[in-house]
């Protein structure tokens, strides 16, 4: 009942999608030793409520 729904604009969803796509391409070319994810990915996830996969 006390759940807050945050509005995420279409342009913000597109920006997040492009960042994720670029990160995936970069990681496929330069695999990192840390498989848990970078601090930037964690920051993006927390900025969007942690559920970046269901923004569409």
C-alpha positions in Angstrom: 0.0 0.0 0.0 2.9 2.4 0.7 4.7 1.6 -2.5 5.9 4.7 -4.5 6.0 4.5 -8.3 8.7 6.6 -9.9 8.1 8.0 -13.4 10.9 7.3 -15.8 10.7 9.3 -19.1 11.1 7.6 -22.4 14.3 9.4 -23.1 15.7 8.3 -19.7 14.8 4.7 -20.5 16.5 5.0 -23.9 19.6 6.5 -22.3 19.8 3.6 -19.8 19.3 1.1 -22.6 22.1 2.6 -24.7 24.4 2.7 -21.7 23.7 -1.0 -20.9 24.3 -1.9 -24.6 27.5 0.0 -24.7 28.7 -1.6 -21.5 27.9 -5.1 -22.8 29.8 -4.4 -26.0 32.8 -3.0 -24.0 32.7 -6.0 -21.6 32.6 -8.5 -24.5 35.8 -6.8 -26.0 37.5 -6.2 -22.6 36.3 -8.7 -20.1 36.8 -7.6 -16.5 38.2 -9.7 -13.7 35.3 -8.6 -11.5 32.2 -10.5 -12.6 30.0 -8.8 -10.0 29.6 -5.6 -12.1 31.2 -2.2 -12.0 30.3 0.5 -9.5 28.8 2.5 -12.5 26.4 -0.4 -13.2 25.4 -0.6 -9.6 24.8 3.2 -9.5 22.6 3.0 -12.6 20.6 0.2 -11.1 20.1 2.0 -7.8 19.2 5.3 -9.6 16.3 3.5 -11.4 15.1 1.5 -8.4 17.3 -1.5 -9.1 15.0 -3.0 -11.7 16.6 -1.8 -15.0 15.4 -4.8 -17.0 11.7 -3.9 -16.8 11.7 -0.3 -17.9 9.9 -0.8 -21.2 
